[in-house]
Amino acid sequence: MQYISKIKSYFKLFRTYQWVKNIFVMAGGIFSGAIFDPSFFVLSIQATFIFCLASSSVYALNDCIDFEQDRVHQRKKNRPIASGDISKREGIILSLLLAIISLSLAYLLINYILFMIILIYLFINILYSLFLKQVILIDVFLIAFGFMLRVLAGTYALNIPPSHWIIICTMMISLFLGLSKRYAELVVDQTESSTFKNTLYDKNFLLMLIGVSASCTIITYGLYTIDQQTIATHETSNLIYSLPLVIYGLFRYMFIVVLGNKGGTPSKEIFTDKHLLLSLIFYVIFIFVII
């Protein structure tokens, strides 16, 4: 039973529930249609798994760096390192091991470009965990850059050129999610913690940026669906009809964040809010039918 408890702590440290974010690795292959080729599909799955290991390495390192602050935080105190289930030394070793495995698999299974993308991802997240997450706006842009690296990893793993539209859309949706996360953290910490200290951001400022990033996401995705290259690639102009699902999903998430005081963990909200989950399912089905 002790070993089972330890394994559970490892999975909690690796935040495997956050692996859903790495679906962005498959985005390039999906929207290019390449993923429907069996060989490309296998490569895409491999690249996604490699990025999952790299992201878990980052999560483990972040918990090691923040364990003292996490110990006095109402929610984060239950994290494995903050609670003492896993030692800080053990966490650093596991983080380093996952980083080495992800880099090795990227080089051996895929190509040198994916190796470099994973290396850049690890490097910027080390800087983020050490001090850049305390720099206003830079912290959110680094989160967005991490999602862009995921998309690039998926395209270069398949040796296909990344679409400029998918890069722009990824940047805007990830900025939206990052800003929403900051707003949720600000509101939840302020209402739940008696030792709340003012963060980098102001609620009104965040609400303005969330609205701007949501608007830009809708506009860029809409332009992508009617772009002539997009229509030629998919041999259909019907992709525009997926836009209402995208708009509804964004609006629903804004409702969850602003009025529901949630959204601190986007990957959890997707699976706990049935409206958001259903809109995502319908969107995926629509895209696969069209493409």
C-alpha positions in Angstrom: 0.0 0.0 0.0 2.9 2.3 0.7 4.3 1.9 -2.8 0.8 2.5 -4.3 0.6 5.7 -2.3 4.0 6.8 -3.5 3.1 6.1 -7.1 0.0 8.2 -6.7 2.1 11.0 -5.3 4.4 10.8 -8.3 1.4 11.1 -10.7 0.1 14.0 -8.6 3.5 15.7 -8.8 3.7 15.1 -12.6 0.1 16.7 -12.9 -0.9 14.1 -15.5 -4.4 15.8 -15.6 -2.6 18.7 -17.3 -1.4 16.6 -20.2 -4.6 17.5 -22.0 -2.9 20.8 -22.8 -0.5 18.9 -25.0 -3.3 18.2 -27.5 -1.9 21.4 -29.1 1.0 19.3 -30.3 -1.5 17.5 -32.6 -3.1 20.7 -33.8 -0.9 21.2 -36.8 -1.3 17.6 -38.0 -5.1 17.8 -37.6 -5.7 21.0 -39.4 -3.3 20.1 -42.2 -4.9 16.7 -42.6 -1.6 15.0 -42.3 -2.6 13.2 -39.1 -5.0 10.9 -41.1 -1.9 9.2 -42.6 -1.1 6.3 -40.2 2.7 7.0 -40.2 2.1 10.7 -39.4 -0.4 9.7 -36.7 2.1 7.6 -34.9 4.7 10.4 -35.1 2.1 12.9 -33.7 1.3 10.6 -30.8 5.0 10.1 -30.0 5.6 13.9 -30.1 2.6 14.5 -27.8 3.8 12.0 -25.3 7.3 13.4 -25.3 5.9 16.9 -24.6 3.9 15.4 -21.8 7.1 14.1 -20.1 8.7 17.5 -20.7 5.8 19.4 -19.2 5.7 17.1 -16.1 9.4 17.8 -15.7 8.6 21.5 -15.5 5.7 21.0 -13.1 7.9 19.0 -10.7 10.6 21.6 -10.8 8.1 24.4 -10.2 6.8 22.6 -7.1 10.4 22.2 -5.8 11.1 26.0 -6.2 7.7 27.1 -4.7 7.4 24.5 -2.0 7.8 27.0 0.9 5.1 29.3 -0.5 2.8 26.4 -1.3 3.0 25.2 2.3 1.1 28.2 3.5 -1.3 28.3 0.6 -4.8 27.0 1.3 -5.0 24.9 -1.9 -1.4 24.3 -2.9 -0.4 23.0 0.5 -1.7 19.5 -0.6 0.8 19.2 -3.4 3.2 16.3 -2.9 6.3 18.3 -2.1 4.6 21.0 0.0 2.8 18.3 2.0 6.0 16.3 2.5 4.9 13.2 0.6 7.8 13.7 -1.7 11.1 15.3 -0.7 12.5 18.4 -2.5 15.6 16.4 -3.4 13.5 13.6 -4.9 11.4 16.1 -6.8 14.5 17.7 -8.4 15.9 14.2 -9.4 12.5 13.3 -11.0 12.3 16.6 -12.8 15.9 16.1 -14.2 15.1 12.5 -15.1 12.0 13.4 -17.1 13.8 16.2 -18.9 16.6 13.8 -20.0 14.1 11.2 -21.1 12.0 13.7 -23.1 15.1 15.1 -24.8 16.5 11.7 -25.6 13.2 10.4 -27.0 12.8 13.6 -29.1 16.2 13.1 -30.7 16.1 9.3 -31.1 12.4 8.9 -32.2 11.6 12.1 -34.0 14.3 14.5 -35.1 16.8 17.1 -34.0 14.3 20.0 -34.5 12.0 18.5 -31.9 15.0 18.0 -29.6 15.7 21.8 -29.9 12.1 22.7 -29.3 11.9 20.6 -26.1 15.2 22.1 -25.0 13.9 25.7 -25.5 10.7 24.8 -23.7 12.6 23.5 -20.7 14.9 26.5 -20.6 12.2 29.2 -20.7 10.2 27.3 -18.1 13.2 27.2 -15.8 13.6 30.9 -16.1 9.8 31.3 -15.6 9.8 29.2 -12.4 12.9 31.0 -11.0 11.8 34.7 -11.5 10.0 35.5 -14.8 6.6 34.5 -13.4 6.9 37.6 -11.2 7.2 39.9 -14.1 3.9 41.3 -15.2 2.7 40.4 -18.7 5.9 38.5 -19.4 4.6 35.6 -17.3 1.5 35.3 -19.5 3.4 35.7 -22.8 5.7 32.9 -21.7 2.7 30.7 -21.1 1.5 31.6 -24.6 5.0 30.9 -26.0 4.9 27.4 -24.4 1.7 26.6 -26.3 3.2 27.9 -29.6 6.2 25.6 -29.0 3.7 22.7 -28.7 2.2 23.5 -32.1 5.7 23.9 -33.6 6.7 20.6 -32.1 3.8 18.8 -33.7 4.3 20.3 -37.2 8.1 19.8 -37.3 7.7 16.3 -36.0 5.7 15.6 -39.1 8.1 17.6 -41.3 5.3 19.9 -42.4 5.5 23.8 -42.4 3.5 25.4 -39.6 0.6 27.5 -40.8 0.9 31.2 -39.9 -2.8 31.1 -39.0 -2.5 28.3 -36.5 0.4 30.1 -34.8 -1.6 33.3 -34.5 -4.7 31.5 -33.2 -2.7 29.5 -30.7 -1.0 32.6 -29.4 -4.4 34.4 -28.9 -6.2 31.4 -27.3 -3.3 30.7 -25.0 -3.1 34.4 -24.0 -6.8 34.2 -23.2 -6.4 31.1 -21.1 -3.3 32.5 -19.3 -5.0 35.8 -18.4 -8.1 34.0 -17.3 -5.9 31.8 -15.1 -4.4 34.9 -13.5 -7.8 36.4 -12.9 -9.1 33.2 -11.3 -6.0 33.0 -9.1 -6.4 36.6 -8.0 -10.1 36.2 -7.1 -9.8 32.8 -5.4 -6.7 33.8 -3.3 -8.4 37.0 -2.3 -11.6 35.4 -1.1 -10.1 32.2 0.4 -6.9 33.3 2.0 -6.7 35.3 5.2 -3.1 36.1 4.4 -3.8 37.3 0.9 -1.2 39.7 -0.6 -1.8 41.8 -3.6 -0.4 40.2 -6.8 1.0 41.7 -9.9 -2.4 42.2 -11.5 -5.5 44.2 -11.0 -8.9 42.6 -11.6 -10.2 45.3 -13.9 -7.0 45.3 -15.9 -7.2 41.5 -16.3 -10.8 41.7 -17.4 -9.9 44.2 -20.1 -7.1 42.0 -21.4 -9.3 38.9 -21.3 -11.9 40.7 -23.4 -9.3 41.8 -25.9 -7.7 38.4 -26.2 -11.1 36.7 -26.6 -12.0 39.1 -29.4 -8.7 38.6 -31.1 -9.1 34.8 -30.9 -12.6 34.9 -32.5 -11.4 37.3 -35.3 -8.2 35.3 -36.1 -10.0 32.0 -36.1 -12.8 33.4 -38.3 -10.2 34.8 -40.8 -8.4 31.4 -40.8 -11.6 29.6 -41.8 -12.3 31.8 -44.8 -8.6 32.1 -45.9 -8.2 30.8 -49.5 -5.3 28.6 -48.5 -7.4 27.0 -45.8 -10.3 26.4 -48.2 -7.8 24.9 -50.8 -6.1 22.7 -48.2 -9.4 21.2 -46.9 -11.3 21.5 -50.2 -14.2 23.0 -48.4 -15.4 26.4 -47.3 -17.6 25.0 -44.5 -15.1 25.4 -41.7 -16.6 28.8 -41.0 -19.6 27.0 -39.5 -17.5 25.9 -36.6 -17.1 29.5 -35.5 -20.3 29.6 -33.3 -18.9 26.6 -31.3 -15.6 28.5 -30.8 -17.5 31.7 -29.7 -19.7 29.7 -27.3 -16.8 27.9 -25.8 -14.9 31.2 -25.2 -18.0 32.9 -23.7 -18.8 29.9 -21.5 -15.2 29.9 -20.2 -15.4 33.6 -19.5 -18.7 32.9 -17.6 -16.9 30.2 -15.5 -14.0 32.5 -14.7 -15.7 35.8 -14.0 -19.0 34.8 -12.5 -18.1 31.3 -11.3 -14.8 32.3 -9.7 -13.1 29.3 -11.3 -10.7 28.8 -14.1 -7.5 28.5 -12.2 -6.9 25.2 -13.9 -8.3 25.2 -17.4 -7.7 21.5 -18.0 -10.0 20.7 -15.1 -12.7 23.1 -16.1 -13.0 21.5 -19.5 -14.0 18.2 -18.0 -16.0 19.4 -15.0 -18.3 21.9 -16.9 -20.7 19.9 -19.0 -21.5 22.9 -21.3 -17.9 23.5 -22.0 -17.2 19.8 -22.5 -20.1 19.3 -24.9 -19.1 22.3 -27.0 -15.6 20.9 -27.2 -16.9 17.5 -28.2 -19.2 18.9 -30.9 -16.3 21.0 -32.2 -14.0 18.0 -32.5 -16.7 16.0 -34.2 -17.4 18.9 -36.6 -13.7 19.4 -37.5 -13.1 15.7 -38.1 -16.2 15.4 -40.3 -15.2 18.5 -42.3 -11.5 17.8 -42.7 
